[in-house]
Amino acid sequence: MRAALAAWLVLSLLGGTGAEDRCGDPPGALSHSVPAPQLSPEERLSPHMPESLRCDACHAIAFQIEEQLRKAEGKVGKKALKESDYLEVLERSCSQDWESYGVLELDGEKRLSGPGLPRQQPLSVLVSGGPWPSRLSKLCHGYVGEQGEAHIYGAHRRGPAALRQLLCHGDKGPCAGRKDRPDPPKAPQNEL
C-alpha cells in the first residue's frame, strides 16, 4: 500500500493537477509521464530475489555491510573489531529494515535502486517496500552464512572492492562474468 501511495504521489507531482491551464498558462504546456515498472508475478509475489536483480542486490548488501563495519570501526579508532563485535554488526546489517531500496525501470530493464547503487535517471518511479526489504535481508543472511563472518570481515579489512569481489563477483557470485555495474546509456550527441 505504501509503495502504491508513493508511486501515486510521484506521478501526481510530475503530471501536475491540471490547475495550471486554469491559471493562465498556455494550453498544451509540456507535461511528463513516467510509468511505474510493470512487475511480473514472480517479481511481485515470490519470497526470493529475482535472478535479474541479484547482482544489484549483492552490491546493495556489500555497501550496507561495508558502511556498518566502517562505522563500528570508527567508534574504536579504526582498529580491527573483536569477533563478537563484527558478528553483532553483520547481524544488524542484515536485519535492518532495507526500506530505502526498491525497483525501477530503466530503458525497459528493471533495476534495484537505493543507497550504494548508482543513481539511474532523474525521472523514474521507484517501487519500494513490499517484498524488496525481506528479499534483501534474506540474501544478506545467506551471504553471511555461506561466506562466514570471519571471511567477510577479512574482506572488509582489505577494502570495499575486496568485499564486493567476495560476495558478488566470485566464481559463483550473482555478478560473475559481468562488469561491476553497467552505467546508464548516454544520450546520443549530434554530429556536425
N, C-alpha and C positions, 0 to 999 in steps of 0.2 A: 504494500500500500504506500509506504514511504517513497519507494522508487518511482511509482506512478505519479505521485504528487510532485516529486522533484522534476520529473520529465515534463509534466503539465506546466509547472511554474516557468521552467526554462523556455518552453515553446511559447507560452503566452507573453513572456518578456521579449522574445525575439520577434514574434509576429505582431506585437502591439495589440491594442484593443480596438482599433478602428476609429478611435476618437480623433485621431489626427485629421482625418478627412473633414470632420465636422467643425474643426477649429481653424479652418482656413488653409491647410496645407493643400498643395495641388493634388488633384486626383491622380491615381496611378503612381504615387510615391513608392519607391523601392521597398520591398519587404523581403525578409529572408525566411525560408522554411527549412528546418533541419529535422529530418525524421529520426525517431528513436530506432536503435538497432532492432531488427526482426530476429528474435531468438527462436531457435529450433526447440522441439520438445526436450531434447537432451540438455540443451543449454539452460532451459527453464527449470526442469524437474529433477535431473539426475543429481545425486549427492556428490558425484565426482566431478573434478575439473575437466572440462572438455579437452581433448588432446590438442586441439589447435591453440589453446590458451595456456598450455602448461609451461612453455618457455617464458612467457611474460610473467606468469605466476611465480616461477622459480626466481626470476630477477627481483620481484617484489619481496619475496621471502628473504632472499640473501640481503637485500637492502635493510629490511627491518631487523634481522639478526645482527647485522653489522652495526646499525645505529644503537641498538640496545646494549651490545657489548662495549662499544666505544664510550657510551655514557657511563656505564658501570666502571670501566677502567679510569675514566676521568675523575671519578669520586675517590679513587685510591692512588691518584697521582700517576696515571698511565702505566702502573705496574701490572704485571700479569695477575689475573684473578685467581683466587683459590678455587679448587674444583667445586666445592659446594656453592660458591658464588656464581660461577658460569653456568652450572646446572640450573640454578634458580633463574638466571637471566634468559637462558634458552627456553625454559618452560614458559616464562612470562611473555617472551617474544611470540611464541606460537599460540598462546592462549589469549592474546589481545583481541579486540573486537573487529579489526580489519574493515570497519565501515567506510573508510575513505577510498576503498577500491571498488571498481565496477568495470563494466564492459561498454565499449563504444564501437562504432563502425567507422572505418577509415578506408575510403576507396573500395567499398564492398567487402572489406575484410574486418572481422571482429577482433578487437584488441583489448587487453586488460589495461586499465589506466589507474594511476594513483601515485603516491609518494615513491620516489626511486625509479620511476619509469618515465621515459621522455614524454614531454607534452606532445599531444597528437596534432591538434589543429584548433584554431580559435573558436570555431563554431561547430560544436558537436554535442550530442546528448549522451550523457553518461548514465547508464542504468546501474545503480549501486544497491547495496542491501540485498535482500532476497537470499539466494543460495551462495553468493560470492564469498562472504566472510567465513562461513563454515567450511567451504571448499579450501580456502587458503589456509585456515587453521589445520585442517586435516592433512593437507600436503606438507605443511611445515613440520608437524609432528612426525610424519612419515620420513622426511629427510633427516630429521634429528635421530630417529630410531635406526634408520638404515646406515647412516654415516657414523653415528656415535658422537656424543657430546665432546669428547676429548679431541677427536679428529676435526670437528667443526671449529672448535676454539683454536686449535693449532693453525688452521687455515686462516682464521680471522687475524691471528697474530702476524701472519705473513702479508696481510693486506686484503682490501676488498676484492681485487681481481682474483686472488687465490681462493677466496670463499665462493665467488661466482663460478670459478672453474670447477671446484669440488662439487658443488651442488647442481649446477646447471649444464656444464659443458663437458663433463667426463664422458667416458665411453657409453654409459647408459643414461646420461643426463637428458632432460627434456629438450635441451638445445643442441644436442650432439650433432655435429655436422652443419650447424647454422652459424651465420655471422652473429656477433654479440646481440644485436637487435637492429633490424633494418631501420634506416632513417626514413621519415616520411618523404614521398617523392616531391621534388622541387617543381615549381611551376615552370612550364616551358618559356623560354625567352625568345622574343622576336629577333630575327637576324636581319641585318641590312642588306 
